[in-house]
Amino acid sequence: EVQLVESGGGLVQPGGSLRLSCTASGFTFSNYWMSWVRQAPGKGLEWVANIKQDGSEKYYVDSVEGRFTISRDNTKNSLYLQVNSLRAEDTAVYYCARRFGSGSVFDYWGQGTLLTVSS
Amino acid sequence: EIVLTQSPATLSLSPGESATLSCRASQSVSSYLAWYQQKPGQAPRLLIYDASNRATGIPARFSGSGSGTDFTLTISSPESEDFAVYYCQQRKDWPITFGPGTKVDVK
């Protein structure tokens, strides 16, 4: 069974940093592009970042470019999102998602981890 | 950036009444459109990809159609577990974008 389990969320002050993690199981992690998608409280979904199987390609939404870094460790079946220079508008549930097939369609999602940016 | 617009914002249905949800793109996305279902407190679930292909395990009462800029998700005779929020998503161009969602609730 495919499982994605996020962790690392919490309350952070504006300007602060945090690292979100996602541990994968039930599939060959190194064969898949992976993504982070976020959802602000009561709002819709926003794609944040993608990373290729070997980590050689990374893509970000403009609003986080230069502040967030996606990475992965295939030996640990883990995906990460380093979030820096946090702003109130980064407050959201962050989902880890597996990219399906050859395009950015997300077939499995974790349960999400809540990041709250507030003083 | 490709903007997706969904209508209606809320759709109130009687059980068994079919639902038709619309997603319109600001420019052509070819057939690179997906639909997701999200229930309160849960992660989204992939229903349809590439406009009309049902994802694994998705019941046949869910169907998708369209191409270019206009797409439809149809739920034939919704069951109680189908009352949820539905999002469309395009993968034609960066950045990947989602629509604002349509909430399907019980009349």
Boltz contact constraints between the chains, C-beta under 6 A:
constraints:
  - contact:
      token1: [A, 44]
      token2: [B, 98]
      max_distance: 6.0
  - contact:
      token1: [A, 44]
      token2: [B, 100]
      max_distance: 6.0
  - contact:
      token1: [A, 44]
      token2: [B, 101]
      max_distance: 6.0
  - contact:
      token1: [A, 45]
      token2: [B, 87]
      max_distance: 6.0
  - contact:
      token1: [A, 45]
      token2: [B, 98]
      max_distance: 6.0
  - contact:
      token1: [A, 47]
      token2: [B, 96]
      max_distance: 6.0
  - contact:
      token1: [A, 61]
      token2: [B, 95]
      max_distance: 6.0
  - contact:
      token1: [A, 95]
      token2: [B, 43]
      max_distance: 6.0
  - contact:
      token1: [A, 103]
      token2: [B, 91]
      max_distance: 6.0
  - contact:
      token1: [A, 104]
      token2: [B, 91]
      max_distance: 6.0
  - contact:
      token1: [A, 104]
      token2: [B, 96]
      max_distance: 6.0
  - contact:
      token1: [A, 105]
      token2: [B, 34]
      max_distance: 6.0
  - contact:
      token1: [A, 105]
      token2: [B, 49]
      max_distance: 6.0
  - contact:
      token1: [A, 107]
      token2: [B, 46]
      max_distance: 6.0
  - contact:
      token1: [A, 109]
      token2: [B, 43]
      max_distance: 6.0
  - contact:
      token1: [A, 109]
      token2: [B, 44]
      max_distance: 6.0
  - contact:
      token1: [A, 111]
      token2: [B, 43]
      max_distance: 6.0
